[in-house]
Amino acid sequence: EQHEQIWRGWTMGGPDIGTAGRRDDVNLIYTSENVDQVRGLVSEYDITYIYIGALEREAYGNDIGATFSSFADVVFTNSGVTIYRVVE
């Protein structure tokens, strides 16, 4: 268990996603219009899927994810959710 915590960055309460730097990076991924910046952050965090649902639209607006189509494919969509898969 400790091995998983060390390598995956998990704490006893779940993933350690609360650092200010990581929060700022998530905000940039969802809001930046700079494709190279977004792609760089997606690569840095080894992100495979990007989820856009009601909470993301509420936090970042309806135009969220405009840059994703340049490096990711839509693999699921319905009236409230879009999921992108990052293309290598």
PDB file of N, CA, C and O in Angstrom:
ATOM      1  N   GLU A   1       0.827  -1.198   0.000  1.00  0.00           N
ATOM      2  CA  GLU A   1       0.000   0.000   0.000  1.00  0.00           C
ATOM      3  C   GLU A   1       0.866   1.255   0.000  1.00  0.00           C
ATOM      4  O   GLU A   1       0.592   2.196  -0.745  1.00  0.00           O
ATOM      5  N   GLN A   2       1.904   1.278   0.823  1.00  0.00           N
ATOM      6  CA  GLN A   2       2.757   2.455   0.865  1.00  0.00           C
ATOM      7  C   GLN A   2       3.454   2.671  -0.480  1.00  0.00           C
ATOM      8  O   GLN A   2       3.648   3.808  -0.909  1.00  0.00           O
ATOM      9  N   HIS A   3       3.824   1.583  -1.134  1.00  0.00           N
ATOM     10  CA  HIS A   3       4.439   1.669  -2.453  1.00  0.00           C
ATOM     11  C   HIS A   3       3.531   2.429  -3.415  1.00  0.00           C
ATOM     12  O   HIS A   3       3.992   3.308  -4.144  1.00  0.00           O
ATOM     13  N   GLU A   4       2.251   2.095  -3.417  1.00  0.00           N
ATOM     14  CA  GLU A   4       1.285   2.778  -4.292  1.00  0.00           C
ATOM     15  C   GLU A   4       1.176   4.251  -3.919  1.00  0.00           C
ATOM     16  O   GLU A   4       1.099   5.106  -4.801  1.00  0.00           O
ATOM     17  N   GLN A   5       1.169   4.550  -2.650  1.00  0.00           N
ATOM     18  CA  GLN A   5       1.064   5.939  -2.212  1.00  0.00           C
ATOM     19  C   GLN A   5       2.257   6.749  -2.689  1.00  0.00           C
ATOM     20  O   GLN A   5       2.108   7.887  -3.135  1.00  0.00           O
ATOM     21  N   ILE A   6       3.435   6.162  -2.594  1.00  0.00           N
ATOM     22  CA  ILE A   6       4.639   6.884  -3.004  1.00  0.00           C
ATOM     23  C   ILE A   6       4.647   7.118  -4.508  1.00  0.00           C
ATOM     24  O   ILE A   6       4.870   8.243  -4.956  1.00  0.00           O
ATOM     25  N   TRP A   7       4.405   6.065  -5.299  1.00  0.00           N
ATOM     26  CA  TRP A   7       4.518   6.184  -6.738  1.00  0.00           C
ATOM     27  C   TRP A   7       3.353   6.905  -7.383  1.00  0.00           C
ATOM     28  O   TRP A   7       3.531   7.581  -8.397  1.00  0.00           O
ATOM     29  N   ARG A   8       2.190   6.779  -6.828  1.00  0.00           N
ATOM     30  CA  ARG A   8       1.017   7.410  -7.429  1.00  0.00           C
ATOM     31  C   ARG A   8       0.668   8.743  -6.791  1.00  0.00           C
ATOM     32  O   ARG A   8      -0.224   9.442  -7.273  1.00  0.00           O
ATOM     33  N   GLY A   9       1.360   9.111  -5.708  1.00  0.00           N
ATOM     34  CA  GLY A   9       1.105  10.390  -5.070  1.00  0.00           C
ATOM     35  C   GLY A   9      -0.161  10.407  -4.249  1.00  0.00           C
ATOM     36  O   GLY A   9      -0.740  11.471  -4.028  1.00  0.00           O
ATOM     37  N   TRP A  10      -0.602   9.250  -3.793  1.00  0.00           N
ATOM     38  CA  TRP A  10      -1.836   9.166  -3.021  1.00  0.00           C
ATOM     39  C   TRP A  10      -1.548   9.360  -1.549  1.00  0.00           C
ATOM     40  O   TRP A  10      -0.506   8.950  -1.037  1.00  0.00           O
ATOM     41  N   THR A  11      -2.494   9.992  -0.882  1.00  0.00           N
ATOM     42  CA  THR A  11      -2.459  10.088   0.567  1.00  0.00           C
ATOM     43  C   THR A  11      -3.557   9.185   1.097  1.00  0.00           C
ATOM     44  O   THR A  11      -4.323   8.617   0.318  1.00  0.00           O
ATOM     45  N   MET A  12      -3.640   9.049   2.380  1.00  0.00           N
ATOM     46  CA  MET A  12      -4.669   8.183   2.962  1.00  0.00           C
ATOM     47  C   MET A  12      -6.076   8.647   2.584  1.00  0.00           C
ATOM     48  O   MET A  12      -6.999   7.834   2.554  1.00  0.00           O
ATOM     49  N   GLY A  13      -6.256   9.926   2.296  1.00  0.00           N
ATOM     50  CA  GLY A  13      -7.566  10.442   1.935  1.00  0.00           C
ATOM     51  C   GLY A  13      -7.872  10.380   0.451  1.00  0.00           C
ATOM     52  O   GLY A  13      -8.948  10.806   0.032  1.00  0.00           O
ATOM     53  N   GLY A  14      -6.971   9.870  -0.345  1.00  0.00           N
ATOM     54  CA  GLY A  14      -7.180   9.800  -1.786  1.00  0.00           C
ATOM     55  C   GLY A  14      -6.048  10.486  -2.517  1.00  0.00           C
ATOM     56  O   GLY A  14      -5.014  10.771  -1.914  1.00  0.00           O
ATOM     57  N   PRO A  15      -6.213  10.760  -3.796  1.00  0.00           N
ATOM     58  CA  PRO A  15      -5.139  11.382  -4.565  1.00  0.00           C
ATOM     59  C   PRO A  15      -4.781  12.748  -4.005  1.00  0.00           C
ATOM     60  O   PRO A  15      -5.657  13.489  -3.557  1.00  0.00           O
ATOM     61  N   ASP A  16      -3.510  13.080  -4.028  1.00  0.00           N
ATOM     62  CA  ASP A  16      -3.056  14.379  -3.554  1.00  0.00           C
ATOM     63  C   ASP A  16      -3.168  15.375  -4.697  1.00  0.00           C
ATOM     64  O   ASP A  16      -2.187  15.651  -5.388  1.00  0.00           O
ATOM     65  N   ILE A  17      -4.355  15.909  -4.893  1.00  0.00           N
ATOM     66  CA  ILE A  17      -4.569  16.845  -6.000  1.00  0.00           C
ATOM     67  C   ILE A  17      -4.754  18.264  -5.506  1.00  0.00           C
ATOM     68  O   ILE A  17      -5.082  19.159  -6.284  1.00  0.00           O
ATOM     69  N   GLY A  18      -4.542  18.475  -4.208  1.00  0.00           N
ATOM     70  CA  GLY A  18      -4.855  19.767  -3.631  1.00  0.00           C
ATOM     71  C   GLY A  18      -3.759  20.796  -3.651  1.00  0.00           C
ATOM     72  O   GLY A  18      -3.973  21.900  -3.150  1.00  0.00           O
ATOM     73  N   THR A  19      -2.594  20.509  -4.199  1.00  0.00           N
ATOM     74  CA  THR A  19      -1.533  21.494  -4.187  1.00  0.00           C
ATOM     75  C   THR A  19      -1.904  22.663  -5.087  1.00  0.00           C
ATOM     76  O   THR A  19      -2.571  22.503  -6.109  1.00  0.00           O
ATOM     77  N   ALA A  20      -1.454  23.834  -4.679  1.00  0.00           N
ATOM     78  CA  ALA A  20      -1.799  25.044  -5.435  1.00  0.00           C
ATOM     79  C   ALA A  20      -1.292  24.966  -6.870  1.00  0.00           C
ATOM     80  O   ALA A  20      -1.996  25.368  -7.796  1.00  0.00           O
ATOM     81  N   GLY A  21      -0.084  24.456  -7.066  1.00  0.00           N
ATOM     82  CA  GLY A  21       0.459  24.344  -8.421  1.00  0.00           C
ATOM     83  C   GLY A  21      -0.365  23.439  -9.304  1.00  0.00           C
ATOM     84  O   GLY A  21      -0.599  23.738 -10.475  1.00  0.00           O
ATOM     85  N   ARG A  22      -0.803  22.337  -8.742  1.00  0.00           N
ATOM     86  CA  ARG A  22      -1.604  21.397  -9.527  1.00  0.00           C
ATOM     87  C   ARG A  22      -2.964  22.011  -9.843  1.00  0.00           C
ATOM     88  O   ARG A  22      -3.456  21.868 -10.963  1.00  0.00           O
ATOM     89  N   ARG A  23      -3.577  22.689  -8.882  1.00  0.00           N
ATOM     90  CA  ARG A  23      -4.863  23.359  -9.143  1.00  0.00           C
ATOM     91  C   ARG A  23      -4.707  24.389 -10.249  1.00  0.00           C
ATOM     92  O   ARG A  23      -5.556  24.493 -11.134  1.00  0.00           O
ATOM     93  N   ASP A  24      -3.620  25.151 -10.196  1.00  0.00           N
ATOM     94  CA  ASP A  24      -3.380  26.156 -11.243  1.00  0.00           C
ATOM     95  C   ASP A  24      -3.226  25.490 -12.605  1.00  0.00           C
ATOM     96  O   ASP A  24      -3.729  25.991 -13.611  1.00  0.00           O
ATOM     97  N   ASP A  25      -2.528  24.361 -12.630  1.00  0.00           N
ATOM     98  CA  ASP A  25      -2.341  23.642 -13.895  1.00  0.00           C
ATOM     99  C   ASP A  25      -3.666  23.118 -14.443  1.00  0.00           C
ATOM    100  O   ASP A  25      -3.911  23.188 -15.647  1.00  0.00           O
ATOM    101  N   VAL A  26      -4.519  22.593 -13.565  1.00  0.00           N
ATOM    102  CA  VAL A  26      -5.842  22.131 -14.005  1.00  0.00           C
ATOM    103  C   VAL A  26      -6.633  23.296 -14.583  1.00  0.00           C
ATOM    104  O   VAL A  26      -7.275  23.156 -15.624  1.00  0.00           O
ATOM    105  N   ASN A  27      -6.593  24.430 -13.922  1.00  0.00           N
ATOM    106  CA  ASN A  27      -7.288  25.610 -14.440  1.00  0.00           C
ATOM    107  C   ASN A  27      -6.767  25.979 -15.825  1.00  0.00           C
ATOM    108  O   ASN A  27      -7.549  26.302 -16.719  1.00  0.00           O
ATOM    109  N   LEU A  28      -5.450  25.932 -16.005  1.00  0.00           N
ATOM    110  CA  LEU A  28      -4.874  26.244 -17.316  1.00  0.00           C
ATOM    111  C   LEU A  28      -5.294  25.236 -18.377  1.00  0.00           C
ATOM    112  O   LEU A  28      -5.597  25.611 -19.510  1.00  0.00           O
ATOM    113  N   ILE A  29      -5.313  23.960 -18.011  1.00  0.00           N
ATOM    114  CA  ILE A  29      -5.728  22.936 -18.976  1.00  0.00           C
ATOM    115  C   ILE A  29      -7.126  23.231 -19.498  1.00  0.00           C
ATOM    116  O   ILE A  29      -7.388  23.086 -20.692  1.00  0.00           O
ATOM    117  N   TYR A  30      -8.013  23.636 -18.624  1.00  0.00           N
ATOM    118  CA  TYR A  30      -9.399  23.877 -19.024  1.00  0.00           C
ATOM    119  C   TYR A  30      -9.644  25.258 -19.624  1.00  0.00           C
ATOM    120  O   TYR A  30     -10.655  25.454 -20.299  1.00  0.00           O
ATOM    121  N   THR A  31      -8.741  26.232 -19.395  1.00  0.00           N
ATOM    122  CA  THR A  31      -9.052  27.598 -19.828  1.00  0.00           C
ATOM    123  C   THR A  31      -8.084  28.206 -20.836  1.00  0.00           C
ATOM    124  O   THR A  31      -8.456  29.127 -21.562  1.00  0.00           O
ATOM    125  N   SER A  32      -6.869  27.717 -20.893  1.00  0.00           N
ATOM    126  CA  SER A  32      -5.879  28.345 -21.760  1.00  0.00           C
ATOM    127  C   SER A  32      -6.245  28.162 -23.233  1.00  0.00           C
ATOM    128  O   SER A  32      -6.749  27.114 -23.638  1.00  0.00           O
ATOM    129  N   GLU A  33      -5.986  29.185 -24.009  1.00  0.00           N
ATOM    130  CA  GLU A  33      -6.178  29.102 -25.455  1.00  0.00           C
ATOM    131  C   GLU A  33      -4.874  28.748 -26.158  1.00  0.00           C
ATOM    132  O   GLU A  33      -4.840  28.610 -27.381  1.00  0.00           O
ATOM    133  N   ASN A  34      -3.800  28.601 -25.383  1.00  0.00           N
ATOM    134  CA  ASN A  34      -2.491  28.258 -25.913  1.00  0.00           C
ATOM    135  C   ASN A  34      -2.382  26.734 -25.999  1.00  0.00           C
ATOM    136  O   ASN A  34      -2.165  26.064 -24.989  1.00  0.00           O
ATOM    137  N   VAL A  35      -2.531  26.199 -27.194  1.00  0.00           N
ATOM    138  CA  VAL A  35      -2.557  24.745 -27.397  1.00  0.00           C
ATOM    139  C   VAL A  35      -1.261  24.105 -26.907  1.00  0.00           C
ATOM    140  O   VAL A  35      -1.298  23.044 -26.284  1.00  0.00           O
ATOM    141  N   ASP A  36      -0.125  24.729 -27.177  1.00  0.00           N
ATOM    142  CA  ASP A  36       1.153  24.158 -26.754  1.00  0.00           C
ATOM    143  C   ASP A  36       1.242  24.068 -25.226  1.00  0.00           C
ATOM    144  O   ASP A  36       1.755  23.088 -24.686  1.00  0.00           O
ATOM    145  N   GLN A  37       0.741  25.091 -24.540  1.00  0.00           N
ATOM    146  CA  GLN A  37       0.744  25.087 -23.083  1.00  0.00           C
ATOM    147  C   GLN A  37      -0.148  23.972 -22.535  1.00  0.00           C
ATOM    148  O   GLN A  37       0.250  23.230 -21.637  1.00  0.00           O
ATOM    149  N   VAL A  38      -1.347  23.866 -23.083  1.00  0.00           N
ATOM    150  CA  VAL A  38      -2.287  22.838 -22.628  1.00  0.00           C
ATOM    151  C   VAL A  38      -1.722  21.460 -22.923  1.00  0.00           C
ATOM    152  O   VAL A  38      -1.730  20.588 -22.054  1.00  0.00           O
ATOM    153  N   ARG A  39      -1.235  21.254 -24.126  1.00  0.00           N
ATOM    154  CA  ARG A  39      -0.667  19.948 -24.503  1.00  0.00           C
ATOM    155  C   ARG A  39       0.515  19.593 -23.616  1.00  0.00           C
ATOM    156  O   ARG A  39       0.680  18.434 -23.237  1.00  0.00           O
ATOM    157  N   GLY A  40       1.340  20.581 -23.283  1.00  0.00           N
ATOM    158  CA  GLY A  40       2.482  20.351 -22.399  1.00  0.00           C
ATOM    159  C   GLY A  40       2.056  19.899 -21.014  1.00  0.00           C
ATOM    160  O   GLY A  40       2.659  18.988 -20.446  1.00  0.00           O
ATOM    161  N   LEU A  41       1.022  20.525 -20.463  1.00  0.00           N
ATOM    162  CA  LEU A  41       0.525  20.137 -19.142  1.00  0.00           C
ATOM    163  C   LEU A  41      -0.124  18.761 -19.178  1.00  0.00           C
ATOM    164  O   LEU A  41       0.045  17.967 -18.252  1.00  0.00           O
ATOM    165  N   VAL A  42      -0.860  18.480 -20.235  1.00  0.00           N
ATOM    166  CA  VAL A  42      -1.484  17.168 -20.387  1.00  0.00           C
ATOM    167  C   VAL A  42      -0.396  16.092 -20.449  1.00  0.00           C
ATOM    168  O   VAL A  42      -0.545  15.022 -19.859  1.00  0.00           O
ATOM    169  N   SER A  43       0.672  16.371 -21.149  1.00  0.00           N
ATOM    170  CA  SER A  43       1.785  15.434 -21.243  1.00  0.00           C
ATOM    171  C   SER A  43       2.498  15.295 -19.896  1.00  0.00           C
ATOM    172  O   SER A  43       2.827  14.187 -19.473  1.00  0.00           O
ATOM    173  N   GLU A  44       2.734  16.416 -19.232  1.00  0.00           N
ATOM    174  CA  GLU A  44       3.433  16.403 -17.936  1.00  0.00           C
ATOM    175  C   GLU A  44       2.714  15.529 -16.911  1.00  0.00           C
ATOM    176  O   GLU A  44       3.355  14.803 -16.152  1.00  0.00           O
ATOM    177  N   TYR A  45       1.389  15.596 -16.890  1.00  0.00           N
ATOM    178  CA  TYR A  45       0.606  14.820 -15.932  1.00  0.00           C
ATOM    179  C   TYR A  45       0.194  13.457 -16.490  1.00  0.00           C
ATOM    180  O   TYR A  45      -0.534  12.712 -15.835  1.00  0.00           O
ATOM    181  N   ASP A  46       0.659  13.133 -17.693  1.00  0.00           N
ATOM    182  CA  ASP A  46       0.373  11.853 -18.327  1.00  0.00           C
ATOM    183  C   ASP A  46      -1.137  11.587 -18.386  1.00  0.00           C
ATOM    184  O   ASP A  46      -1.605  10.498 -18.053  1.00  0.00           O
ATOM    185  N   ILE A  47      -1.880  12.604 -18.815  1.00  0.00           N
ATOM    186  CA  ILE A  47      -3.340  12.528 -18.895  1.00  0.00           C
ATOM    187  C   ILE A  47      -3.735  11.794 -20.166  1.00  0.00           C
ATOM    188  O   ILE A  47      -3.235  12.095 -21.250  1.00  0.00           O
ATOM    189  N   THR A  48      -4.624  10.841 -20.029  1.00  0.00           N
ATOM    190  CA  THR A  48      -5.122  10.085 -21.179  1.00  0.00           C
ATOM    191  C   THR A  48      -6.519  10.537 -21.573  1.00  0.00           C
ATOM    192  O   THR A  48      -6.824  10.655 -22.760  1.00  0.00           O
ATOM    193  N   TYR A  49      -7.376  10.791 -20.579  1.00  0.00           N
ATOM    194  CA  TYR A  49      -8.757  11.200 -20.836  1.00  0.00           C
ATOM    195  C   TYR A  49      -9.038  12.534 -20.165  1.00  0.00           C
ATOM    196  O   TYR A  49      -8.576  12.796 -19.054  1.00  0.00           O
ATOM    197  N   ILE A  50      -9.804  13.373 -20.853  1.00  0.00           N
ATOM    198  CA  ILE A  50     -10.221  14.660 -20.305  1.00  0.00           C
ATOM    199  C   ILE A  50     -11.742  14.667 -20.257  1.00  0.00           C
ATOM    200  O   ILE A  50     -12.409  14.473 -21.273  1.00  0.00           O
ATOM    201  N   TYR A  51     -12.276  14.892 -19.074  1.00  0.00           N
ATOM    202  CA  TYR A  51     -13.711  14.837 -18.820  1.00  0.00           C
ATOM    203  C   TYR A  51     -14.263  16.253 -18.732  1.00  0.00           C
ATOM    204  O   TYR A  51     -13.713  17.107 -18.036  1.00  0.00           O
ATOM    205  N   ILE A  52     -15.347  16.485 -19.441  1.00  0.00           N
ATOM    206  CA  ILE A  52     -16.066  17.756 -19.339  1.00  0.00           C
ATOM    207  C   ILE A  52     -17.524  17.434 -19.052  1.00  0.00           C
ATOM    208  O   ILE A  52     -18.225  16.851 -19.879  1.00  0.00           O
ATOM    209  N   GLY A  53     -17.959  17.822 -17.877  1.00  0.00           N
ATOM    210  CA  GLY A  53     -19.339  17.617 -17.463  1.00  0.00           C
ATOM    211  C   GLY A  53     -19.902  18.906 -16.896  1.00  0.00           C
ATOM    212  O   GLY A  53     -19.352  19.985 -17.119  1.00  0.00           O
ATOM    213  N   ALA A  54     -20.990  18.792 -16.170  1.00  0.00           N
ATOM    214  CA  ALA A  54     -21.682  19.962 -15.633  1.00  0.00           C
ATOM    215  C   ALA A  54     -20.799  20.777 -14.689  1.00  0.00           C
ATOM    216  O   ALA A  54     -20.804  22.007 -14.755  1.00  0.00           O
ATOM    217  N   LEU A  55     -20.048  20.121 -13.821  1.00  0.00           N
ATOM    218  CA  LEU A  55     -19.198  20.852 -12.875  1.00  0.00           C
ATOM    219  C   LEU A  55     -18.101  21.629 -13.597  1.00  0.00           C
ATOM    220  O   LEU A  55     -17.786  22.760 -13.228  1.00  0.00           O
ATOM    221  N   GLU A  56     -17.524  21.019 -14.622  1.00  0.00           N
ATOM    222  CA  GLU A  56     -16.485  21.699 -15.383  1.00  0.00           C
ATOM    223  C   GLU A  56     -17.048  22.892 -16.149  1.00  0.00           C
ATOM    224  O   GLU A  56     -16.417  23.947 -16.208  1.00  0.00           O
ATOM    225  N   ARG A  57     -18.217  22.731 -16.725  1.00  0.00           N
ATOM    226  CA  ARG A  57     -18.844  23.854 -17.445  1.00  0.00           C
ATOM    227  C   ARG A  57     -19.226  24.973 -16.486  1.00  0.00           C
ATOM    228  O   ARG A  57     -19.102  26.153 -16.814  1.00  0.00           O
ATOM    229  N   GLU A  58     -19.690  24.595 -15.303  1.00  0.00           N
ATOM    230  CA  GLU A  58     -20.043  25.597 -14.298  1.00  0.00           C
ATOM    231  C   GLU A  58     -18.810  26.374 -13.854  1.00  0.00           C
ATOM    232  O   GLU A  58     -18.866  27.593 -13.689  1.00  0.00           O
ATOM    233  N   ALA A  59     -17.707  25.678 -13.664  1.00  0.00           N
ATOM    234  CA  ALA A  59     -16.484  26.320 -13.196  1.00  0.00           C
ATOM    235  C   ALA A  59     -15.767  27.112 -14.286  1.00  0.00           C
ATOM    236  O   ALA A  59     -15.207  28.174 -14.014  1.00  0.00           O
ATOM    237  N   TYR A  60     -15.782  26.601 -15.526  1.00  0.00           N
ATOM    238  CA  TYR A  60     -14.948  27.179 -16.578  1.00  0.00           C
ATOM    239  C   TYR A  60     -15.718  27.761 -17.760  1.00  0.00           C
ATOM    240  O   TYR A  60     -15.108  28.339 -18.659  1.00  0.00           O
ATOM    241  N   GLY A  61     -17.035  27.622 -17.781  1.00  0.00           N
ATOM    242  CA  GLY A  61     -17.844  28.184 -18.856  1.00  0.00           C
ATOM    243  C   GLY A  61     -18.152  27.183 -19.951  1.00  0.00           C
ATOM    244  O   GLY A  61     -17.555  26.108 -20.011  1.00  0.00           O
ATOM    245  N   ASN A  62     -19.074  27.536 -20.803  1.00  0.00           N
ATOM    246  CA  ASN A  62     -19.539  26.632 -21.855  1.00  0.00           C
ATOM    247  C   ASN A  62     -18.539  26.446 -22.988  1.00  0.00           C
ATOM    248  O   ASN A  62     -18.649  25.483 -23.746  1.00  0.00           O
ATOM    249  N   ASP A  63     -17.569  27.340 -23.120  1.00  0.00           N
ATOM    250  CA  ASP A  63     -16.576  27.230 -24.190  1.00  0.00           C
ATOM    251  C   ASP A  63     -15.380  26.378 -23.769  1.00  0.00           C
ATOM    252  O   ASP A  63     -14.360  26.353 -24.457  1.00  0.00           O
ATOM    253  N   ILE A  64     -15.503  25.698 -22.667  1.00  0.00           N
ATOM    254  CA  ILE A  64     -14.424  24.886 -22.123  1.00  0.00           C
ATOM    255  C   ILE A  64     -13.928  23.860 -23.139  1.00  0.00           C
ATOM    256  O   ILE A  64     -14.715  23.252 -23.864  1.00  0.00           O
ATOM    257  N   GLY A  65     -12.629  23.683 -23.175  1.00  0.00           N
ATOM    258  CA  GLY A  65     -12.049  22.628 -23.987  1.00  0.00           C
ATOM    259  C   GLY A  65     -11.886  22.941 -25.453  1.00  0.00           C
ATOM    260  O   GLY A  65     -11.739  22.022 -26.259  1.00  0.00           O
ATOM    261  N   ALA A  66     -11.906  24.199 -25.827  1.00  0.00           N
ATOM    262  CA  ALA A  66     -11.779  24.547 -27.244  1.00  0.00           C
ATOM    263  C   ALA A  66     -10.463  24.054 -27.835  1.00  0.00           C
ATOM    264  O   ALA A  66     -10.394  23.764 -29.029  1.00  0.00           O
ATOM    265  N   THR A  67      -9.428  23.958 -27.023  1.00  0.00           N
ATOM    266  CA  THR A  67      -8.122  23.537 -27.532  1.00  0.00           C
ATOM    267  C   THR A  67      -7.974  22.024 -27.631  1.00  0.00           C
ATOM    268  O   THR A  67      -7.071  21.540 -28.313  1.00  0.00           O
ATOM    269  N   PHE A  68      -8.841  21.270 -26.966  1.00  0.00           N
ATOM    270  CA  PHE A  68      -8.671  19.824 -26.882  1.00  0.00           C
ATOM    271  C   PHE A  68      -8.736  19.130 -28.236  1.00  0.00           C
ATOM    272  O   PHE A  68      -8.044  18.137 -28.456  1.00  0.00           O
ATOM    273  N   SER A  69      -9.554  19.638 -29.137  1.00  0.00           N
ATOM    274  CA  SER A  69      -9.737  18.954 -30.425  1.00  0.00           C
ATOM    275  C   SER A  69      -8.470  18.938 -31.272  1.00  0.00           C
ATOM    276  O   SER A  69      -8.388  18.174 -32.234  1.00  0.00           O
ATOM    277  N   SER A  70      -7.487  19.761 -30.939  1.00  0.00           N
ATOM    278  CA  SER A  70      -6.250  19.765 -31.714  1.00  0.00           C
ATOM    279  C   SER A  70      -5.301  18.628 -31.326  1.00  0.00           C
ATOM    280  O   SER A  70      -4.356  18.343 -32.061  1.00  0.00           O
ATOM    281  N   PHE A  71      -5.537  17.971 -30.178  1.00  0.00           N
ATOM    282  CA  PHE A  71      -4.670  16.869 -29.770  1.00  0.00           C
ATOM    283  C   PHE A  71      -5.415  15.707 -29.114  1.00  0.00           C
ATOM    284  O   PHE A  71      -4.795  14.780 -28.593  1.00  0.00           O
ATOM    285  N   ALA A  72      -6.741  15.761 -29.140  1.00  0.00           N
ATOM    286  CA  ALA A  72      -7.538  14.695 -28.520  1.00  0.00           C
ATOM    287  C   ALA A  72      -8.792  14.447 -29.347  1.00  0.00           C
ATOM    288  O   ALA A  72      -9.308  15.347 -30.010  1.00  0.00           O
ATOM    289  N   ASP A  73      -9.271  13.203 -29.294  1.00  0.00           N
ATOM    290  CA  ASP A  73     -10.489  12.819 -30.004  1.00  0.00           C
ATOM    291  C   ASP A  73     -11.632  12.640 -29.020  1.00  0.00           C
ATOM    292  O   ASP A  73     -11.424  12.159 -27.906  1.00  0.00           O
ATOM    293  N   VAL A  74     -12.829  13.021 -29.419  1.00  0.00           N
ATOM    294  CA  VAL A  74     -14.013  12.769 -28.602  1.00  0.00           C
ATOM    295  C   VAL A  74     -14.304  11.271 -28.655  1.00  0.00           C
ATOM    296  O   VAL A  74     -14.481  10.698 -29.730  1.00  0.00           O
ATOM    297  N   VAL A  75     -14.349  10.646 -27.475  1.00  0.00           N
ATOM    298  CA  VAL A  75     -14.644   9.208 -27.420  1.00  0.00           C
ATOM    299  C   VAL A  75     -16.009   8.931 -26.812  1.00  0.00           C
ATOM    300  O   VAL A  75     -16.517   7.813 -26.892  1.00  0.00           O
ATOM    301  N   PHE A  76     -16.604   9.963 -26.199  1.00  0.00           N
ATOM    302  CA  PHE A  76     -17.948   9.824 -25.652  1.00  0.00           C
ATOM    303  C   PHE A  76     -18.565  11.202 -25.562  1.00  0.00           C
ATOM    304  O   PHE A  76     -17.908  12.176 -25.195  1.00  0.00           O
ATOM    305  N   THR A  77     -19.843  11.266 -25.904  1.00  0.00           N
ATOM    306  CA  THR A  77     -20.569  12.512 -25.735  1.00  0.00           C
ATOM    307  C   THR A  77     -22.046  12.208 -25.569  1.00  0.00           C
ATOM    308  O   THR A  77     -22.580  11.290 -26.192  1.00  0.00           O
ATOM    309  N   ASN A  78     -22.693  12.983 -24.729  1.00  0.00           N
ATOM    310  CA  ASN A  78     -24.143  12.984 -24.617  1.00  0.00           C
ATOM    311  C   ASN A  78     -24.558  14.409 -24.291  1.00  0.00           C
ATOM    312  O   ASN A  78     -23.753  15.326 -24.459  1.00  0.00           O
ATOM    313  N   SER A  79     -25.760  14.624 -23.841  1.00  0.00           N
ATOM    314  CA  SER A  79     -26.238  15.999 -23.638  1.00  0.00           C
ATOM    315  C   SER A  79     -25.487  16.746 -22.548  1.00  0.00           C
ATOM    316  O   SER A  79     -25.513  17.976 -22.534  1.00  0.00           O
ATOM    317  N   GLY A  80     -24.820  16.051 -21.636  1.00  0.00           N
ATOM    318  CA  GLY A  80     -24.152  16.752 -20.540  1.00  0.00           C
ATOM    319  C   GLY A  80     -22.686  16.462 -20.365  1.00  0.00           C
ATOM    320  O   GLY A  80     -22.020  17.132 -19.575  1.00  0.00           O
ATOM    321  N   VAL A  81     -22.157  15.482 -21.077  1.00  0.00           N
ATOM    322  CA  VAL A  81     -20.776  15.049 -20.863  1.00  0.00           C
ATOM    323  C   VAL A  81     -20.067  14.873 -22.199  1.00  0.00           C
ATOM    324  O   VAL A  81     -20.628  14.355 -23.164  1.00  0.00           O
ATOM    325  N   THR A  82     -18.812  15.323 -22.221  1.00  0.00           N
ATOM    326  CA  THR A  82     -17.920  15.028 -23.343  1.00  0.00           C
ATOM    327  C   THR A  82     -16.624  14.497 -22.755  1.00  0.00           C
ATOM    328  O   THR A  82     -16.065  15.086 -21.829  1.00  0.00           O
ATOM    329  N   ILE A  83     -16.148  13.383 -23.297  1.00  0.00           N
ATOM    330  CA  ILE A  83     -14.881  12.819 -22.862  1.00  0.00           C
ATOM    331  C   ILE A  83     -13.952  12.756 -24.065  1.00  0.00           C
ATOM    332  O   ILE A  83     -14.296  12.201 -25.109  1.00  0.00           O
ATOM    333  N   TYR A  84     -12.764  13.336 -23.897  1.00  0.00           N
ATOM    334  CA  TYR A  84     -11.730  13.321 -24.924  1.00  0.00           C
ATOM    335  C   TYR A  84     -10.675  12.292 -24.545  1.00  0.00           C
ATOM    336  O   TYR A  84     -10.388  12.090 -23.365  1.00  0.00           O
ATOM    337  N   ARG A  85     -10.096  11.639 -25.561  1.00  0.00           N
ATOM    338  CA  ARG A  85      -8.943  10.767 -25.365  1.00  0.00           C
ATOM    339  C   ARG A  85      -7.770  11.413 -26.072  1.00  0.00           C
ATOM    340  O   ARG A  85      -7.827  11.705 -27.267  1.00  0.00           O
ATOM    341  N   VAL A  86      -6.712  11.631 -25.323  1.00  0.00           N
ATOM    342  CA  VAL A  86      -5.519  12.287 -25.865  1.00  0.00           C
ATOM    343  C   VAL A  86      -4.862  11.372 -26.883  1.00  0.00           C
ATOM    344  O   VAL A  86      -4.656  10.186 -26.624  1.00  0.00           O
ATOM    345  N   VAL A  87      -4.532  11.933 -28.050  1.00  0.00           N
ATOM    346  CA  VAL A  87      -3.862  11.191 -29.111  1.00  0.00           C
ATOM    347  C   VAL A  87      -2.356  11.348 -28.904  1.00  0.00           C
ATOM    348  O   VAL A  87      -1.849  12.456 -28.728  1.00  0.00           O
ATOM    349  N   GLU A  88      -1.670  10.241 -28.928  1.00  0.00           N
ATOM    350  CA  GLU A  88      -0.207  10.259 -28.706  1.00  0.00           C
ATOM    351  C   GLU A  88       0.507  10.805 -29.906  1.00  0.00           C
ATOM    352  O   GLU A  88       1.735  10.897 -29.905  1.00  0.00           O
TER     353      GLU A  88
END
